[in-house]
Amino acid sequence: MPHAARCTKSARFRALVARRTYLDPDPQWADRAPTLAGFPGYSDEDGTNILEKGIGANGEAIRPPMHIYHLKHEDAVAIIAYLRSLPSSPK
């Protein structure tokens, strides 16, 4: 790429960054993502409620960005078994 094109691209990029607006976090979004490998801290019932009904372990509806699933019971059980089969990450 010629030097003039690189400078123009760089200037264009800087202008876009300068105009960028930052969004405040959406209070409806979950503030953390749970560990899924090994499915620690969740019972099978918690898992089926999450995957079949969209209800979290705390009894509240799960929040974005988590997608609310309406899976069949057999599919939810299979996913939970898979998550439990994954090695938990070391702390």
C-alpha positions in Angstrom: 0.0 0.0 0.0 1.5 3.4 -0.9 2.5 5.7 1.9 -0.3 8.3 1.0 -3.0 5.6 1.2 -1.7 4.4 4.6 -1.7 7.9 5.9 -5.2 8.5 4.6 -6.5 5.3 6.1 -4.8 6.1 9.4 -6.3 9.6 9.5 -9.7 8.1 8.6 -9.3 5.6 11.4 -8.3 8.3 13.9 -11.3 10.4 12.9 -13.7 7.4 13.4 -12.2 6.7 16.8 -12.5 10.3 17.8 -16.2 10.3 17.0 -16.8 7.1 18.8 -19.3 7.3 21.6 -19.1 5.0 24.5 -22.2 3.3 25.8 -23.0 2.9 29.5 -23.5 -0.7 30.5 -27.1 -1.8 30.2 -28.4 -2.5 33.7 -30.5 -5.3 32.3 -27.4 -7.2 31.2 -25.8 -9.8 33.4 -22.8 -8.4 35.2 -20.7 -11.6 35.0 -20.6 -14.9 33.1 -20.7 -18.1 35.1 -18.2 -20.8 34.7 -19.7 -23.6 32.5 -16.9 -26.2 32.4 -18.0 -28.9 34.9 -21.2 -26.9 35.6 -20.0 -26.0 39.1 -22.4 -24.5 41.6 -25.5 -25.6 39.7 -27.8 -28.5 40.3 -29.3 -30.5 37.5 -32.6 -28.8 38.3 -31.0 -25.4 38.0 -29.7 -26.4 34.6 -33.0 -27.7 33.3 -34.8 -24.5 34.6 -32.2 -22.4 32.7 -32.3 -24.3 29.5 -36.0 -25.2 29.4 -37.6 -22.1 31.0 -35.0 -19.3 31.0 -35.1 -19.1 34.8 -31.8 -18.7 36.6 -30.6 -20.5 39.7 -31.7 -17.4 41.7 -35.3 -17.8 40.5 -35.2 -14.8 38.2 -35.3 -14.7 34.5 -31.9 -14.9 32.9 -30.6 -11.6 31.5 -29.0 -10.7 28.2 -26.7 -11.4 26.7 -27.7 -14.9 27.7 -30.2 -16.2 25.2 -33.5 -17.7 26.7 -33.8 -21.2 25.5 -36.9 -23.4 25.5 -35.3 -26.7 25.0 -36.9 -30.1 25.3 -36.1 -31.9 28.6 -34.0 -34.6 26.9 -31.9 -31.9 25.1 -31.4 -29.9 28.3 -30.3 -33.1 30.2 -27.8 -34.0 27.4 -26.3 -30.5 27.5 -25.9 -30.6 31.3 -24.3 -34.0 31.0 -21.9 -32.6 28.4 -21.0 -29.5 30.6 -20.4 -31.8 33.6 -18.0 -33.9 31.5 -15.8 -30.9 30.8 -12.8 -30.5 33.2 -13.2 -27.5 35.4 -10.6 -24.8 34.9 -8.0 -24.6 37.7 -8.3 -21.6 40.0 
